[in-house]
Amino acid sequence: MGAAFGRRSDGQSRFSQWWQRGARHRPEQDQGDGERTALLLAAAAAGLPLAPAAHPDGYRCSCDRVGCPTPGRHPVSFAWQTQSTHDRAQVERWAAHAPEANFITATGMVHDVLDVPYGTGEQALRRLRENGVEVGPVAVSDDGRMLFFTTTRGTPEDEDEWWPCELDCHPETMDEHPGLRWHCRGSYVLVPPARLPGEPGLGVSWLRGPEHPLVDPLSLLDALTDAVAVAAGGANGEADTASWPHGGR
């Protein structure tokens, strides 16, 4: 449905334009370091715990690792879980000290992230809108993913409320979850604005910003899993990539 719903010549559907109403924040066409810092501070003000990450250097990574498997997508410190914070002053210092750095937000502390293929997310958003279901912050990654930010299922301080799930996704298991990924404790995602390796302009940006309250993940799960099932049952057994931003590159 996402591919058929008024696809434009540049690959992005009228649905996305209608949903975002021109509010999407692009990472590189944006504005400069002041706007980058403002967007990071908005995420921190919403309670998202942030930590500095590597940044892309063309198709490579700014880190020293030869053949880095996740260029521009990983924290710079192994202590990212304890380092992550929403303290305004600390985020400002990090942003000023490393003006090219991406940032990650650690999941499973304050929020989780339901991470789906872009076309799947587009279909789910339409269904959620039609059914009057509240949707929290949503980010779009130009590698063809859509990220739904939700409340977390639990934290290390609240073990009784945390439960495992076969959809749990951790950084080292990303390739094992091509459909729905559930980032919770021990995982992270890039937080907008972020740049992706490859062609200029690829990045992670807000479709619905962090000013929108987080929602219960279970309220979104039916729509997302149904959309994943529809995509998986297509003729090619793959999600439609034609409606991804930048043509699914």
C-alpha positions as CSV (number, residue, x, y, z in Angstrom):
1,M,0.0,0.0,0.0
2,G,2.9,2.4,0.9
3,A,4.3,2.1,-2.7
4,A,0.9,2.7,-4.3
5,F,-0.3,5.6,-2.1
6,G,0.6,8.5,-4.4
7,R,4.4,7.8,-4.8
8,R,6.2,10.9,-6.0
9,S,9.0,10.8,-8.6
10,D,11.6,11.2,-5.8
11,G,10.3,8.0,-4.0
12,Q,8.5,9.7,-1.1
13,S,4.8,9.3,-0.9
14,R,2.1,12.0,-0.5
15,F,1.2,10.1,2.7
16,S,4.6,11.0,4.3
17,Q,4.2,14.6,3.1
18,W,0.7,14.8,4.6
19,W,1.8,13.2,7.9
20,Q,4.8,15.3,8.5
21,R,3.3,18.5,7.1
22,G,6.7,19.8,6.1
23,A,8.1,19.4,9.6
24,R,10.8,16.8,9.0
25,H,14.2,17.9,10.1
26,R,16.9,16.9,7.6
27,P,20.4,16.3,9.0
28,E,22.6,17.9,6.5
29,Q,20.5,20.4,4.7
30,D,19.7,21.7,8.2
31,Q,20.9,24.8,9.2
32,G,24.3,24.3,10.9
33,D,25.7,23.5,14.2
34,G,23.3,25.7,16.1
35,E,20.3,23.9,14.8
36,R,22.0,20.5,15.3
37,T,22.6,21.4,19.0
38,A,19.1,22.7,19.4
39,L,17.7,19.4,18.1
40,L,19.9,17.4,20.4
41,L,18.9,19.5,23.3
42,A,15.2,19.0,22.4
43,A,15.8,15.2,22.6
44,A,17.6,15.6,25.9
45,A,14.8,17.8,27.3
46,A,12.3,15.0,26.3
47,G,14.3,12.7,28.6
48,L,16.2,10.7,25.9
49,P,19.6,9.7,27.3
50,L,22.3,10.6,24.7
51,A,25.9,9.8,24.2
52,P,28.4,10.8,21.5
53,A,28.8,8.5,18.5
54,A,31.1,8.1,15.6
55,H,30.4,10.0,12.3
56,P,30.7,9.0,8.7
57,D,33.8,9.9,6.7
58,G,32.5,9.3,3.2
59,Y,31.7,5.6,3.2
60,R,34.0,5.0,6.1
61,C,33.9,5.6,9.8
62,S,35.6,8.3,11.9
63,C,36.7,5.6,14.4
64,D,40.2,3.9,14.1
65,R,38.8,0.4,13.5
66,V,39.8,-1.0,10.2
67,G,36.7,-2.2,8.3
68,C,34.3,-0.9,10.9
69,P,31.0,-2.9,10.3
70,T,28.8,0.0,11.4
71,P,30.4,3.2,10.2
72,G,29.0,6.3,11.9
73,R,26.5,4.3,13.8
74,H,28.2,3.3,17.1
75,P,29.1,5.1,20.3
76,V,32.6,6.3,20.7
77,S,32.9,5.0,24.3
78,F,32.5,1.4,25.5
79,A,30.9,3.0,28.6
80,W,28.0,4.4,26.5
81,Q,25.3,2.9,28.8
82,T,26.6,4.6,31.9
83,Q,27.7,7.7,30.0
84,S,24.3,8.3,28.4
85,T,22.5,11.4,29.9
86,H,19.8,13.9,29.2
87,D,21.7,16.6,31.2
88,R,21.6,19.8,29.1
89,A,25.0,21.1,30.0
90,Q,26.7,17.8,29.2
91,V,25.0,17.5,25.9
92,E,26.0,21.0,25.0
93,R,29.7,20.3,25.9
94,W,29.7,17.2,23.8
95,A,28.1,18.9,20.8
96,A,30.6,21.8,21.0
97,H,33.6,19.5,21.5
98,A,32.7,17.2,18.5
99,P,30.8,19.2,16.0
100,E,30.7,16.4,13.4
101,A,29.7,13.6,15.8
102,N,26.5,11.7,15.6
103,F,24.7,10.9,18.8
104,I,23.0,7.7,20.0
105,T,20.2,7.3,22.5
106,A,20.4,4.4,24.8
107,T,17.2,2.4,24.8
108,G,15.6,0.4,27.7
109,M,16.2,3.2,30.3
110,V,13.6,5.8,29.5
111,H,12.3,4.6,26.1
112,D,12.3,1.7,23.7
113,V,12.3,1.9,19.9
114,L,10.3,-0.2,17.5
115,D,12.3,-0.2,14.3
116,V,10.7,-1.3,11.0
117,P,11.3,-1.0,7.3
118,Y,10.2,2.4,5.9
119,G,7.3,1.1,3.8
120,T,6.0,-1.0,6.7
121,G,6.1,2.1,9.0
122,E,4.3,4.2,6.4
123,Q,1.5,1.6,6.2
124,A,1.3,1.4,10.0
125,L,1.2,5.1,10.4
126,R,-1.8,5.4,8.1
127,R,-3.6,2.7,9.9
128,L,-2.8,4.2,13.3
129,R,-4.0,7.6,12.1
130,E,-7.3,6.2,10.7
131,N,-7.9,4.3,14.0
132,G,-7.2,7.4,16.2
133,V,-4.2,5.7,17.9
134,E,-1.7,8.1,19.6
135,V,1.8,8.0,18.1
136,G,4.8,9.3,19.8
137,P,8.1,10.5,18.3
138,V,9.0,8.9,15.0
139,A,12.3,9.1,13.1
140,V,13.2,8.2,9.6
141,S,16.6,6.7,8.6
142,D,17.5,7.1,4.9
143,D,18.8,3.5,4.8
144,G,15.1,2.5,4.7
145,R,14.0,2.3,8.3
146,M,11.4,4.0,10.5
147,L,11.9,4.3,14.2
148,F,8.9,4.6,16.6
149,F,9.9,5.9,20.1
150,T,7.9,4.4,22.9
151,T,7.9,4.1,26.7
152,T,10.2,1.3,27.9
153,R,9.0,-2.1,29.1
154,G,11.3,-1.8,32.1
155,T,14.6,-0.7,33.5
156,P,17.4,-2.4,35.5
157,E,15.9,-0.8,38.6
158,D,12.5,-2.3,37.9
159,E,13.3,-5.9,37.0
160,D,9.8,-7.2,37.6
161,E,8.5,-5.1,34.8
162,W,11.1,-6.1,32.3
163,W,10.4,-9.1,30.1
164,P,12.4,-10.6,27.2
165,C,11.0,-10.8,23.7
166,E,12.2,-12.7,20.5
167,L,12.0,-9.3,18.7
168,D,14.6,-7.8,21.0
169,C,17.4,-6.2,19.0
170,H,20.9,-5.4,20.2
171,P,23.6,-3.7,18.1
172,E,25.3,-7.0,17.4
173,T,22.1,-8.7,16.2
174,M,20.8,-6.1,13.8
175,D,21.1,-8.3,10.7
176,E,19.1,-11.0,12.4
177,H,16.0,-8.7,12.5
178,P,15.2,-7.5,9.0
179,G,11.5,-6.9,9.8
180,L,10.5,-5.6,13.2
181,R,13.3,-4.8,15.7
182,W,12.6,-4.0,19.3
183,H,15.4,-2.0,20.8
184,C,15.2,-2.2,24.6
185,R,17.8,-2.6,27.4
186,G,21.3,-3.0,26.1
187,S,20.6,-1.4,22.7
188,Y,20.7,2.0,21.1
189,V,19.7,3.9,18.0
190,L,21.0,7.0,16.3
191,V,19.1,10.1,17.4
192,P,18.3,12.9,14.9
193,P,20.0,14.8,13.5
194,A,22.5,12.1,12.4
195,R,24.5,11.5,9.2
196,L,24.8,8.2,7.5
197,P,27.8,6.9,5.4
198,G,27.6,7.2,1.7
199,E,26.2,9.9,-0.5
200,P,25.8,13.4,1.0
201,G,22.5,14.1,2.5
202,L,21.7,10.7,3.9
203,G,20.8,10.7,7.5
204,V,18.4,10.2,10.3
205,S,15.7,12.8,10.9
206,W,12.5,13.4,12.8
207,L,9.2,12.8,11.2
208,R,7.5,13.5,14.5
209,G,9.7,15.2,17.0
210,P,10.5,14.4,20.6
211,E,8.0,17.0,21.8
212,H,5.4,14.3,21.3
213,P,4.8,12.2,24.4
214,L,6.1,8.6,24.4
215,V,3.4,6.0,24.0
216,D,3.0,2.4,25.2
217,P,4.7,0.1,22.7
218,L,1.9,-2.4,22.8
219,S,-0.5,0.3,21.4
220,L,1.5,0.3,18.2
221,L,2.6,-3.3,18.0
222,D,-0.6,-4.7,16.3
223,A,-0.3,-2.2,13.4
224,L,3.4,-2.7,13.0
225,T,3.3,-6.5,13.1
226,D,0.4,-6.6,10.7
227,A,2.3,-4.3,8.3
228,V,5.4,-6.5,8.6
229,A,3.3,-9.6,7.8
230,V,1.7,-8.0,4.8
231,A,5.2,-7.0,3.5
232,A,6.6,-10.5,4.2
233,G,3.7,-12.0,2.3
234,G,4.3,-10.0,-0.9
235,A,5.1,-11.6,-4.2
236,N,8.8,-11.3,-3.6
237,G,8.7,-11.9,0.1
238,E,10.4,-8.6,0.7
239,A,9.2,-5.2,2.0
240,D,8.7,-2.7,-0.8
241,T,11.7,-0.4,-0.9
242,A,10.4,1.9,-3.6
243,S,8.7,4.2,-1.2
244,W,11.8,4.7,1.0
245,P,13.3,8.1,1.2
246,H,16.0,8.6,-1.4
247,G,14.6,5.6,-3.3
248,G,15.7,3.1,-0.7
249,R,19.4,3.7,-1.2
